[in-house]
Amino acid sequence: MSDSLRGSFLDGRPLPTPGEVLARLGEFRARRGYVNPQQGPMACALPEVSDGYRVLYKALVLDEKHLGPLEKEFVWLALLCVAREMGTHHLKLFFEHGGTDAQADAAFRIAGWVNACSSYESVEARWQAFFPELPADARYRAGFKALVAGFEGVPYDWACLAFLSGHTGGKSKWGVRAALSLCYEHRISEAHMAEAMSVAMWPCGANCFHDAAGVWLEMIQQGSVQASPAFQAWASLPSQDGLELPVRRPAHADSG
């Protein structure tokens, strides 16, 4: 019974043995201090995926790039709150890097404002003509500035980056546009913006980064933001909508 369940690869290779599975999971636990459930199926049946997972996780989450240690964990705290993920590893790092209750309070407030985005987007779509003096996008950004003012130990650029990461994970293109506008207005480094957006891939899926980057691309192409030469070069490339498939016509369309 157990042998019939085991299976094999299409090319005939055998799947990892129980000993190999335990060794792979044990090696990860020895390095990181924990093992997550999704690593089990990968270790048992998808070893190449397991190897790629480890490389991507290290490059995306662990390696130091642009965000400082506490700055990154502040961004993660807001992002995980939006995503409704536990993220104990990041809570641990937040405290280890000196995170405070005041900073956590700011992160929670930012996450709450990310979730309020749909109300402002609805105002713009349905009622904007009745409130011409209250442009929804501008009032949403103004509300964010008031919301984060005065928090001890939370630089404004941290708040903007957490806001951008939260909207990326929350998959609101309208919100991403608002957050990018705030970041450029405050002249925050595009490298910091890119990292803050990218980490949302881990708890929220790769498509959220795809969609947020598409908003960014459109804003540069429209001239809504003044991007750096490297980002302008990216935006200058044509046909960035993915694979363009030909339109299929019904078989009877050409029949007389």
FENKAZI-V271685 format. One line per field, one symbol per residue. ss: DSSP state (2 for helix, 1 for strand, 0 for the rest). burial: + if it has 16 or more other ideal C-beta (glycine too) atoms within 10 Angstrom, else -. A space follows every 50 residues. Layout:
ss = ???
burial = ???
//
This chain:
ss = 02222201000001000222222222222222000002222222202222 22222222222200000022222222222222200002222222220000 22222222222222202222222222022200000222222222222200 00000222222222222222002222222222222000022222222202 22220222222222222222220000002222222200000000000000 222200
burial = ---------------+----+--++--+----------+--+++--+--+ --++------+-----+--++++++++++++++---+-+++-++----+- --++-++-+++-+++-+--++-++-----------++--++--+--++-- +--+--++++++++++++++++-+++++++++++---+-+-+++++++++ ++++---++--++-+++-++----+-+---+--++--------------- ------
//
